[in-house]
Amino acid sequence: MYLGRVLNEELLRISVKIPKKTLRRMIKGLCKSMGVTRIEDDALLVLGDELEKICRKVLKEASELASHARRKVIKVEDVLLVKIR
């Protein structure tokens, strides 16, 4: 169980950035769906950084829940449990 947790923590430390073009397209799509027609490039960068922080936090907590359940796979219920915490 300890080894699984160490491996999960090590995977979460690896810095993988979402490509800026992909992130920009995703955020612009979200903005458009909410009726926002214009957004500054700097605001896109800040939103991208915040989204990445949120994703890392959710993945870390979901990974801990999976490890506690003696699993190596994060399941939907792990992510949902993080959401209601």
Secondary structure, DSSP 8 states (H G I E B T S, - for coil): -HHHHHHHHHHHHS-----HHHHHHHHHHHHHHTT-----HHHHHHHHHHHHHHHHHHHHHHHHHHHHTT-SS--HHHHHHHHH-
